[in-house]
Amino acid sequence: MIGLIAEFASEAALVRAVDHLQVEGFATLDAVTPHAIPELDGKLSGPPSAIPLVILIAALVGVIGGFGMEVYASTVSYPIDIGGRPLNSWPAFVPIAFEIGVLLAIAAGFFGFLIANRLPALHVPGTAAPIFRNGSRDGYLVTIRTDDAARLRPVLATLDVVRITEWQA
């Protein structure tokens, strides 16, 4: 797989290039800009994230597991009859079940974020290129990963590209 980093002179040229590249079928795009560009919101992101669903499932597992653990402990494993109260007094179990659900949701969110973003990344291919230094200061860059560089170069030639750098993806 080959990666190309294309630099554009302006924000408008970058937005037009991203639109054109997506129409041409190049979906593996990433933009590096000195500031947020609202026109690119939602265009460069991949498939929807599964992290919210993972967090919800972890929270439900935590709540159900915590509640079940407390019911089992107070009714089966270590039943204590105090003052004729029922052994499975569920209102007493709610705070702990809630806290266990929150704990598992936070852990799932944290580790899900790390896994989804492939972190910790000690080396990101392409970021060592000299052109990449301009991306956070005054350049507008698009990184494109593709197997078909021969088809990509003519497409980039039709756009307002300042310069192109190739890197091994």
Backbone bond lengths (Angstrom), bond angles and torsions (degrees), N, CA, C in turn:
res aa  C-N    CA-C-N  psi(-1)  N-CA   C-N-CA  omega(-1)  CA-C   N-CA-C  phi
1 M - - - 1.458 - - 1.527 107.73 -
2 I 1.303 115.33 137.87 1.468 122.54 -178.08 1.525 108.06 -110.83
3 G 1.306 115.37 145.40 1.452 120.22 174.34 1.513 110.08 -118.72
4 L 1.312 115.59 139.55 1.460 121.49 175.64 1.513 108.49 -122.81
5 I 1.327 115.89 137.27 1.457 121.47 174.76 1.522 106.17 -112.37
6 A 1.322 115.81 118.68 1.460 121.34 179.82 1.521 108.74 -109.16
7 E 1.334 116.34 131.16 1.463 121.40 178.54 1.522 109.04 -103.48
8 F 1.330 115.52 137.90 1.454 122.43 179.49 1.513 109.74 -119.52
9 A 1.317 116.34 152.92 1.465 121.50 -174.88 1.519 112.89 -78.31
10 S 1.319 117.42 -26.28 1.461 118.76 -175.17 1.525 110.64 -141.48
11 E 1.309 113.27 166.61 1.463 121.09 178.03 1.527 110.80 -64.68
12 A 1.322 117.16 -41.76 1.468 121.42 -179.31 1.525 110.86 -63.83
13 A 1.327 117.06 -40.40 1.459 120.26 178.28 1.518 111.02 -64.51
14 L 1.316 116.95 -37.39 1.463 121.25 177.64 1.518 110.80 -64.04
15 V 1.320 117.96 -46.58 1.470 121.57 -178.97 1.527 110.00 -62.78
16 R 1.341 117.55 -43.94 1.472 120.52 177.76 1.529 110.62 -61.73
17 A 1.325 116.86 -40.22 1.463 120.89 -179.26 1.525 111.43 -65.51
18 V 1.316 116.97 -42.89 1.468 120.21 179.30 1.527 109.65 -62.54
19 D 1.315 117.27 -44.91 1.470 120.24 178.12 1.527 110.73 -59.73
20 H 1.325 116.65 -45.62 1.464 121.01 -177.64 1.530 111.11 -66.38
21 L 1.323 117.23 -41.61 1.462 120.41 179.76 1.528 111.35 -64.98
22 Q 1.309 117.62 -36.75 1.458 119.66 178.42 1.520 111.12 -70.42
23 V 1.332 118.07 -36.12 1.459 120.87 175.82 1.532 109.97 -64.11
24 E 1.328 116.80 -35.85 1.466 121.58 179.82 1.532 112.37 -75.21
25 G 1.322 118.15 -8.53 1.464 121.16 176.00 1.507 115.69 100.68
26 F 1.308 118.77 9.94 1.462 121.68 176.58 1.522 108.16 -91.90
27 A 1.322 115.37 104.74 1.464 119.49 -173.32 1.521 113.16 -99.07
28 T 1.321 118.26 -18.76 1.455 121.20 -176.41 1.524 108.89 -89.27
29 L 1.320 115.59 77.16 1.460 123.00 -176.24 1.518 110.02 -117.89
30 D 1.323 114.15 149.85 1.456 120.16 172.87 1.521 107.48 -146.43
31 A 1.310 117.26 139.26 1.461 121.54 -178.98 1.520 109.82 -109.01
32 V 1.318 115.78 141.48 1.456 123.00 174.77 1.520 106.23 -123.86
33 T 1.332 116.09 115.06 1.464 120.90 -175.48 1.521 109.57 -135.10
34 P 1.328 117.77 159.32 1.459 120.09 179.05 1.530 113.57 -74.91
35 H 1.320 117.72 -13.16 1.467 121.45 178.18 1.522 108.50 -151.37
36 A 1.312 115.79 166.71 1.462 120.30 -179.81 1.528 109.90 -69.52
37 I 1.315 115.69 140.31 1.460 121.61 177.91 1.522 107.40 -117.23
38 P 1.342 117.72 109.12 1.470 120.19 -175.61 1.528 113.46 -60.99
39 E 1.328 118.17 -29.61 1.464 120.64 -179.00 1.528 112.44 -66.11
40 L 1.317 117.40 -19.44 1.466 120.97 -179.05 1.524 112.75 -92.19
41 D 1.327 117.66 -6.33 1.460 120.14 -179.56 1.521 110.11 -59.95
42 G 1.316 116.25 124.69 1.449 121.75 178.25 1.512 114.48 84.88
43 K 1.324 118.94 -13.06 1.466 120.76 -178.87 1.520 111.80 -83.91
44 L 1.321 117.48 -34.74 1.455 120.64 -174.15 1.516 113.22 -96.21
45 S 1.298 116.70 -12.56 1.458 118.21 -177.62 1.519 109.56 -74.07
46 G 1.303 114.80 149.32 1.454 121.07 179.45 1.515 110.22 -80.81
47 P 1.304 116.15 -146.21 1.467 119.34 179.32 1.527 110.55 -65.76
48 P 1.321 117.52 159.13 1.468 119.91 179.77 1.526 111.29 -57.87
49 S 1.312 114.59 146.00 1.456 120.21 -176.94 1.526 111.24 -72.99
50 A 1.319 115.32 142.35 1.463 120.89 176.76 1.524 111.19 -93.00
51 I 1.323 117.48 -0.56 1.460 120.60 -175.59 1.532 112.53 -61.04
52 P 1.345 121.16 -43.82 1.470 118.32 178.34 1.525 113.07 -60.11
53 L 1.324 117.72 -37.71 1.459 120.15 177.84 1.521 111.09 -67.29
54 V 1.327 117.38 -40.20 1.464 121.42 177.65 1.530 110.36 -62.60
55 I 1.331 116.83 -40.93 1.465 120.94 178.86 1.518 110.59 -64.33
56 L 1.336 116.83 -44.02 1.473 120.29 178.98 1.523 111.19 -61.81
57 I 1.315 117.05 -45.58 1.464 120.41 -179.64 1.530 110.65 -63.54
58 A 1.334 117.01 -42.40 1.464 119.98 178.94 1.526 110.91 -63.64
59 A 1.327 117.79 -39.72 1.466 120.81 178.86 1.525 110.66 -64.96
60 L 1.329 117.05 -44.04 1.468 119.56 179.34 1.527 111.54 -65.72
61 V 1.323 116.89 -40.41 1.466 119.98 176.65 1.526 109.90 -62.27
62 G 1.334 116.89 -40.88 1.462 120.10 178.71 1.520 112.57 -64.67
63 V 1.319 117.14 -44.18 1.474 120.48 -179.48 1.526 110.31 -65.66
64 I 1.317 116.95 -48.14 1.474 120.23 -178.68 1.521 110.50 -66.72
65 G 1.339 116.31 -42.53 1.461 119.30 179.31 1.520 112.27 -65.98
66 G 1.321 117.50 -42.97 1.469 120.92 178.55 1.517 111.70 -64.23
67 F 1.329 115.82 -43.49 1.466 119.31 179.29 1.533 110.30 -64.91
68 G 1.334 116.11 -43.77 1.466 119.82 178.61 1.525 112.33 -63.36
69 M 1.322 116.51 -38.69 1.459 120.42 178.72 1.533 110.40 -62.72
70 E 1.330 116.55 -42.79 1.464 119.41 -179.08 1.526 111.68 -69.86
71 V 1.316 117.20 -40.06 1.468 119.55 177.77 1.516 110.30 -63.05
72 Y 1.343 116.45 -44.96 1.458 120.03 178.98 1.533 111.15 -61.95
73 A 1.321 117.33 -44.25 1.461 120.38 -177.73 1.525 111.91 -64.93
74 S 1.333 117.16 -39.70 1.466 119.00 -175.02 1.523 113.92 -87.04
75 T 1.322 118.11 -18.61 1.471 118.74 -178.52 1.520 113.42 -108.21
76 V 1.309 118.60 -32.99 1.460 120.88 -174.10 1.526 111.63 -109.54
77 S 1.304 116.41 -53.74 1.449 120.60 -171.56 1.531 113.52 -74.89
78 Y 1.328 116.87 -42.29 1.460 120.13 -175.52 1.530 110.34 -144.92
79 P 1.326 117.42 66.78 1.470 119.28 -177.73 1.534 111.76 -73.98
80 I 1.319 115.72 127.92 1.464 120.80 176.59 1.524 107.31 -126.75
81 D 1.308 116.05 122.25 1.457 121.22 178.61 1.526 107.74 -92.66
82 I 1.330 116.05 109.50 1.456 120.67 -178.87 1.516 107.90 -115.52
83 G 1.308 115.80 111.19 1.462 121.00 174.78 1.521 113.58 64.94
84 G 1.312 119.36 23.97 1.452 121.96 177.01 1.523 114.02 77.07
85 R 1.307 118.58 12.69 1.472 121.33 178.24 1.531 109.25 -74.07
86 P 1.318 116.51 153.42 1.471 118.17 177.80 1.534 110.76 -68.27
87 L 1.335 115.66 150.67 1.453 120.40 -177.94 1.533 112.09 -70.39
88 N 1.330 116.18 -33.82 1.467 119.22 -179.07 1.529 110.31 -104.80
89 S 1.293 116.04 64.80 1.455 121.87 178.83 1.530 108.54 -78.20
90 W 1.326 116.94 90.79 1.467 122.43 -170.71 1.529 115.39 -61.40
91 P 1.341 121.21 -30.76 1.462 117.23 179.60 1.538 113.49 -61.59
92 A 1.304 117.75 -27.60 1.462 120.83 178.46 1.529 111.48 -74.02
93 F 1.313 116.98 -20.46 1.466 120.68 -176.83 1.536 112.77 -88.56
94 V 1.320 118.29 -16.58 1.467 121.77 -173.65 1.537 113.05 -62.93
95 P 1.341 120.23 -47.39 1.471 118.06 -177.73 1.522 114.14 -60.02
96 I 1.331 116.62 -43.07 1.458 119.48 -178.98 1.520 110.51 -68.84
97 A 1.330 117.86 -40.93 1.468 120.40 177.92 1.526 110.37 -62.03
98 F 1.329 117.06 -40.01 1.464 121.09 177.83 1.527 110.63 -62.84
99 E 1.317 116.90 -45.57 1.463 120.72 -179.07 1.524 111.91 -64.24
100 I 1.306 118.17 -38.81 1.462 120.33 177.31 1.526 110.08 -66.87
101 G 1.329 117.12 -38.14 1.459 120.33 176.09 1.517 111.99 -62.69
102 V 1.315 117.26 -42.83 1.470 121.06 177.88 1.525 110.22 -64.72
103 L 1.313 117.66 -42.52 1.456 121.16 179.46 1.521 111.62 -59.82
104 L 1.331 117.45 -47.00 1.462 120.14 179.83 1.526 111.69 -68.31
105 A 1.341 117.84 -34.85 1.463 120.64 178.35 1.527 110.61 -65.20
106 I 1.316 116.69 -42.94 1.470 120.27 179.39 1.528 110.38 -65.22
107 A 1.320 117.38 -44.17 1.468 120.23 179.28 1.525 111.04 -63.23
108 A 1.328 117.15 -42.65 1.468 120.42 179.03 1.519 110.67 -65.22
109 G 1.327 117.81 -39.57 1.457 120.62 178.33 1.518 111.91 -65.05
110 F 1.306 116.68 -43.38 1.464 121.06 -179.13 1.525 111.04 -64.24
111 F 1.338 116.89 -53.21 1.459 119.46 -178.04 1.527 111.72 -71.22
112 G 1.330 117.65 -32.23 1.463 120.19 174.87 1.512 111.95 -63.43
113 F 1.341 116.98 -40.21 1.464 121.25 176.21 1.522 110.97 -61.16
114 L 1.320 116.60 -45.71 1.464 120.18 -179.95 1.523 111.51 -62.16
115 I 1.326 116.72 -43.83 1.460 120.56 -178.76 1.526 111.02 -68.57
116 A 1.328 117.67 -43.42 1.466 121.16 -177.84 1.524 111.79 -64.80
117 N 1.316 117.98 -31.97 1.470 121.77 -178.92 1.518 112.97 -98.81
118 R 1.330 116.34 10.41 1.466 122.80 179.02 1.530 111.56 51.15
119 L 1.312 115.80 47.64 1.456 121.18 -179.90 1.515 109.64 -105.58
120 P 1.275 120.59 152.97 1.456 127.83 -2.16 1.518 110.05 -77.73
121 A 1.307 116.63 132.07 1.455 122.71 178.56 1.525 108.00 -104.21
122 L 1.307 116.37 106.55 1.455 120.10 -178.49 1.519 111.67 -77.75
123 H 1.331 116.21 -23.07 1.461 120.26 177.96 1.523 108.07 -145.79
124 V 1.300 116.25 124.26 1.461 121.76 176.57 1.524 106.93 -108.40
125 P 1.336 118.68 116.74 1.459 120.14 -177.75 1.530 111.26 -58.19
126 G 1.296 115.73 139.29 1.455 120.74 177.79 1.511 114.29 96.75
127 T 1.315 117.99 -23.99 1.465 119.72 -177.18 1.521 112.71 -76.89
128 A 1.324 118.05 -11.07 1.453 120.73 177.86 1.527 112.35 -83.92
129 A 1.324 117.08 -9.26 1.469 120.51 -179.54 1.528 109.70 -66.56
130 P 1.342 117.95 139.64 1.470 120.65 -179.29 1.528 113.31 -58.84
131 I 1.319 117.98 -31.59 1.461 121.14 -179.88 1.532 111.35 -63.84
132 F 1.317 115.98 -25.66 1.464 120.57 -175.26 1.526 112.15 -69.00
133 R 1.312 118.01 -23.72 1.470 120.82 -179.78 1.520 111.99 -63.30
134 N 1.337 117.24 -30.66 1.469 120.60 -178.69 1.521 112.82 -73.47
135 G 1.327 117.55 -18.29 1.458 120.54 -173.74 1.509 114.60 -60.79
136 S 1.304 117.97 -33.63 1.457 119.73 -178.15 1.521 112.46 -94.85
137 R 1.321 117.95 -3.56 1.467 120.27 -178.79 1.522 112.05 -110.23
138 D 1.325 116.70 -65.58 1.455 118.29 -174.02 1.517 113.62 -142.32
139 G 1.310 117.87 10.69 1.459 120.06 -178.52 1.516 111.51 -107.33
140 Y 1.309 114.79 159.81 1.458 122.01 174.92 1.517 106.40 -121.96
141 L 1.323 116.16 105.91 1.460 121.75 -172.30 1.518 111.36 -112.93
142 V 1.322 114.75 148.47 1.458 122.07 170.17 1.513 106.74 -127.29
143 T 1.325 116.82 127.09 1.454 120.87 173.75 1.517 107.57 -101.18
144 I 1.319 115.60 132.84 1.459 121.65 -177.95 1.513 107.67 -126.40
145 R 1.325 117.00 124.36 1.458 121.62 175.23 1.526 107.67 -106.06
146 T 1.331 115.46 126.37 1.457 119.57 -175.97 1.522 110.67 -152.70
147 D 1.323 115.78 158.88 1.459 121.98 172.62 1.521 110.67 -95.39
148 D 1.318 116.86 -10.24 1.460 122.27 -174.18 1.531 110.38 -117.15
149 A 1.333 116.47 68.61 1.468 120.48 -179.16 1.524 111.60 -67.51
150 A 1.334 116.97 -27.30 1.462 119.99 179.43 1.530 110.90 -65.77
151 R 1.306 117.97 -33.00 1.467 121.40 177.60 1.521 111.17 -81.94
152 L 1.351 117.08 -28.40 1.458 120.62 -176.79 1.530 112.43 -74.46
153 R 1.303 117.49 -39.29 1.477 119.86 -176.72 1.525 113.33 -59.08
154 P 1.345 120.98 -45.23 1.475 119.35 176.59 1.529 113.11 -63.91
155 V 1.331 116.96 -32.46 1.467 119.73 177.44 1.525 109.66 -66.13
156 L 1.343 116.95 -43.29 1.458 120.13 178.61 1.526 111.93 -66.54
157 A 1.331 116.82 -28.87 1.469 119.84 179.73 1.530 111.63 -66.60
158 T 1.328 117.85 -24.29 1.468 120.62 179.54 1.524 111.92 -82.75
159 L 1.327 117.30 -8.37 1.467 121.54 -177.69 1.531 109.58 -100.43
160 D 1.324 117.01 171.24 1.464 122.62 -179.16 1.530 110.92 -86.04
161 V 1.329 116.56 63.85 1.459 121.88 -177.17 1.522 109.64 -85.14
162 V 1.323 116.46 131.15 1.467 121.38 175.66 1.517 109.75 -77.42
163 R 1.337 116.94 -50.06 1.454 121.76 176.48 1.512 109.74 -157.25
164 I 1.326 114.85 159.46 1.463 122.58 -177.79 1.524 107.78 -128.07
165 T 1.340 115.42 136.19 1.461 122.03 175.20 1.516 108.04 -124.86
166 E 1.332 115.87 138.32 1.464 121.06 179.90 1.514 109.63 -104.28
167 W 1.323 116.42 143.85 1.458 121.76 176.38 1.508 108.87 -142.96
168 Q 1.307 116.23 156.19 1.457 121.89 -178.83 1.515 108.60 -85.75
169 A 1.312 116.63 114.14 1.478 121.52 -176.44 1.516 110.86 -81.88
